[in-house]
Amino acid sequence: MSEFKGKTAIVTGGAQGMGRQYVRLLGQAGANVVIADVNEDVAKATLEQLNFGERAIFVKTDVGSRDAANACAAAAVQKFGRIDYLVNNAGLLSAAAHRSLIAVDPDTYLNIINIMGHGMLWMTRAVVPAMKAQGKGAILNVSSIGSWQATGLYSVAKTIVNALTISLAHELAADNIRVNAVAPGTVNTEGMQPLMSVEQMAQWGQMGGRPTDRVAAPEEIAKAGLFLLSDAASYVRGQILPVDDGQTIRL
Ligand SMILES: NC(=O)c1ccc[n+]([C@@H]2O[C@H](COP(=O)([O-])OP(=O)(O)OC[C@H]3O[C@@H](n4cnc5c(N)ncnc54)[C@H](O)[C@@H]3O)[C@@H](O)[C@H]2O)c1
């Protein structure tokens, strides 16, 4: 993966969970990495732990804010001179608590949709000028197999991610910017742990059709995402790749 060396990636929600694994793998492959997250303390602890020195920075960013998204891209260009990759990973697993679209409080609904859905568009719009100027870029959106299930607000938010992925993949093809998505199954992250125990995660996926009792480690998803960002996936565009141990197998 030497192609990542000297390039620059922005990872939203990079402080913990799957996002931290994208930061780790990209940094280990030689990329400069920007952690764009709202959680300053955890992001700083992650930077310290990963120890990439000057090659990794934190930019406090709420992806639901267009101004913050633009400021994050500007900070990346100012520090590293370019933006080659965007991992749109930030999300709120608390959205899964709102299964009833009829009962959910309207402000909660709009806030979660804005952060989980539209935040990926605001970040994409912020990085496209740099990618266009460089003549190349790759964007990875983090969807979920929940986008194909009746999971209420979470499903609606991730369906927006899927729609953004296919439409932006077409729109940005002319600029040599590839857009793809991963749709993870059940992943043992800091965000999931307050919602259910690892045993419950295992059962939940099996009830949903997964043929194993395996819960993913965050890096198992990030490795698939890195493939989609890399030139190994140069002819892969606008795809939503399930990374779910077979939970959504279909003909
Ligand atoms: N864990 C799973 O089983 C699972 C499965 C499928 C999809 N996903 C998706 O994967 C992504 C990462 O999930 P995770 O399990 O690692 O979650 P996590 O809660 O462990 O991490 C999410 C990160 O996003 C950050 N964040 C939250 N709101 C933000 C905002 N407005 N702006 C910037 N950063 C923000 C948080 O501070 C945190 O660092 C999410 O989009 C989630 O919906 C998770």
The ligand as an ORCA input file, in Angstrom:
! r2SCAN-3c Opt
* xyz 0 1
  N     -20.470     -0.448     15.214
  C     -21.278     -1.020     14.343
  O     -21.732     -2.161     14.542
  C     -21.636     -0.325     13.057
  C     -22.267     -1.084     12.052
  C     -22.562     -0.485     10.841
  C     -22.236      0.849     10.621
  N     -21.645      1.577     11.623
  C     -21.290      2.961     11.314
  O     -19.885      3.090     11.380
  C     -19.522      4.418     11.749
  C     -18.574      4.381     12.939
  O     -19.243      3.690     13.986
  P     -18.514      3.241     15.330
  O     -19.215      2.018     15.775
  O     -17.046      3.247     15.128
  O     -18.990      4.461     16.286
  P     -18.304      5.170     17.540
  O     -19.455      5.773     18.282
  O     -17.390      4.265     18.264
  O     -17.438      6.340     16.871
  C     -18.065      7.406     16.210
  C     -17.151      8.604     16.191
  O     -17.861      9.670     15.511
  C     -17.668     10.865     16.249
  N     -18.762     11.806     15.956
  C     -20.044     11.761     16.387
  N     -20.727     12.811     15.937
  C     -19.872     13.552     15.188
  C     -19.995     14.762     14.468
  N     -21.155     15.438     14.432
  N     -18.909     15.228     13.802
  C     -17.730     14.552     13.846
  N     -17.543     13.410     14.545
  C     -18.614     12.916     15.202
  C     -17.640     10.422     17.697
  O     -17.068     11.405     18.557
  C     -16.822      9.151     17.596
  O     -15.424      9.415     17.684
  C     -20.846      5.145     12.013
  O     -21.211      5.863     10.851
  C     -21.823      4.006     12.272
  O     -23.152      4.367     11.988
  C     -21.332      1.019     12.832
*
